[in-house]
């Protein structure tokens, strides 16, 4: 079962679940896990969702034995990562953590999803339950969008996170530059003509990011190659990608699972790939919120912790507990 809305599109979509055709798939950060959602994509009447009894009792038990990192543990880890960055002259490395919520009786899945839809109109918003896996999310980073008719491919560079009311500092500006450079160098392999926007503010709820848009025309046969080169982007991994991925596997407490992976959705006109960022895995009596941040040599551990707390609110403040 899946319900979702595209950015700037308030139509509710799902699948008919009567077909083995697969137009939606969730891919993990490490490229190993993949969850296919079967069925043709179709527009759904909102009343259908309203009539469903979607409560957390229908979800699986949390058997992960996950022990949340304390603030002190995470700050210590940040200090170690900053040293690694300095020793290896890394432009950026992305560190993540989980926030655990388990002080509730019942989570109202339907109301939580509708809250996300209402508060993040510019985001891709979804709720899915597939066997033992249940996830919810709302995020606006596009890994890729391919127009089947014109063969235009679009992607974006998003990095840097601060509250909407604050002003950008050198740290966030320098954090976003290598992400744009990374994407630019990949796209050059597939086209000599890259259309690139100015860098601008991208607002998502209570936070904002720095964003640059890119567009090229490609051979459809190259689409999968571009996606595999782009993922994981520096916005969710770091630079250089392979080295940063090794560090992430060593220092992060638990695997990221679908967090910082991507969602592929194919419709009649487009193939779209969304980065799975502001998201949570749902269990019968607990919620695992996934958050992270780009760490540079100039990072302040206390501020980085606060940034993850701020990001966790993107999903947490929309969850309805009863």
PyMOL commands that set and color helices and strands:
alter all, ss='L'
color gray80, all
select helices_A, chain A and resi 46-50+56-58+71-87+109-119+170-188+220-230+241-251+301-316
alter helices_A, ss='H'
color red, helices_A
select strands_A, chain A and resi 2-5+12-15+22-27+34-38+41-44+92-101+107-108+124-130+133-139+142-147+152-163+195-196+200-204+207-217+238-239+262-266+270-275+279-282+287-295+320-321
alter strands_A, ss='S'
color yellow, strands_A
deselect
rebuild
show_as cartoon
